[in-house]
Amino acid sequence: MDKITVNITKEIEKAKSEIWDCTESLSVLDNAVKCGFLFDKHSLEIQKWMKEYNFRIGELRIFIDNARTNG
């Protein structure tokens, strides 16, 4: 049976890139909400999306911390 190897450095870089993407998405969404021209129901929906992006950023940071500590 072959052993699967994971390049931790590469995975950390991918996670950092995804954090950057999520942060940029949050910035765009936040600006849309702050403009105040959206219907309230749309603004509320965007805020739900923002929570998902923030949650994902948290997951990725935990992964990076664990990979650095245990990798």
C-alpha positions as CSV (number, residue, x, y, z in Angstrom):
1,M,0.0,0.0,0.0
2,D,1.4,3.4,-1.0
3,K,1.8,6.1,1.7
4,I,0.1,9.4,0.9
5,T,2.3,12.4,1.6
6,V,1.1,15.9,2.1
7,N,3.2,19.0,1.4
8,I,2.4,21.0,4.5
9,T,4.1,24.1,3.2
10,K,2.0,24.0,0.0
11,E,-1.2,23.4,2.0
12,I,-0.4,26.4,4.3
13,E,0.1,28.6,1.3
14,K,-3.2,27.4,-0.2
15,A,-4.9,28.2,3.1
16,K,-3.3,31.7,3.2
17,S,-4.5,32.3,-0.3
18,E,-8.0,31.3,0.6
19,I,-7.9,33.6,3.7
20,W,-6.9,36.5,1.4
21,D,-9.8,35.6,-1.0
22,C,-12.2,35.5,1.9
23,T,-11.0,38.8,3.3
24,E,-11.4,40.4,-0.1
25,S,-14.9,39.0,-0.4
26,L,-15.8,40.3,3.0
27,S,-14.6,43.8,2.0
28,V,-16.7,43.8,-1.1
29,L,-19.8,42.5,0.8
30,D,-19.2,45.0,3.7
31,N,-19.1,47.9,1.3
32,A,-22.3,46.8,-0.4
33,V,-24.1,46.6,3.0
34,K,-22.7,50.0,4.1
35,C,-23.9,51.7,1.0
36,G,-27.4,51.4,2.3
37,F,-29.1,51.1,-1.1
38,L,-29.9,47.4,-0.9
39,F,-33.3,46.1,0.2
40,D,-33.2,45.1,3.8
41,K,-33.8,41.5,3.0
42,H,-30.8,41.5,0.7
43,S,-28.6,43.2,3.3
44,L,-29.5,40.6,5.8
45,E,-28.7,37.8,3.4
46,I,-25.3,39.3,2.7
47,Q,-24.7,39.5,6.4
48,K,-25.3,35.7,6.6
49,W,-22.7,35.3,3.8
50,M,-20.3,37.4,5.7
51,K,-20.7,35.2,8.8
52,E,-19.8,32.2,6.6
53,Y,-16.7,33.9,5.3
54,N,-15.6,34.8,8.8
55,F,-16.2,31.2,9.9
56,R,-14.1,29.9,7.1
57,I,-11.3,32.3,7.9
58,G,-11.3,31.0,11.4
59,E,-11.2,27.4,10.2
60,L,-8.2,28.2,8.0
61,R,-6.3,30.0,10.7
62,I,-6.8,27.0,13.0
63,F,-5.5,24.7,10.2
64,I,-2.5,26.9,9.7
65,D,-1.7,27.0,13.4
66,N,-2.1,23.2,13.7
67,A,0.0,22.6,10.6
68,R,2.8,24.8,11.9
69,T,2.7,23.2,15.4
70,N,2.2,19.6,14.4
71,G,3.5,19.6,10.8
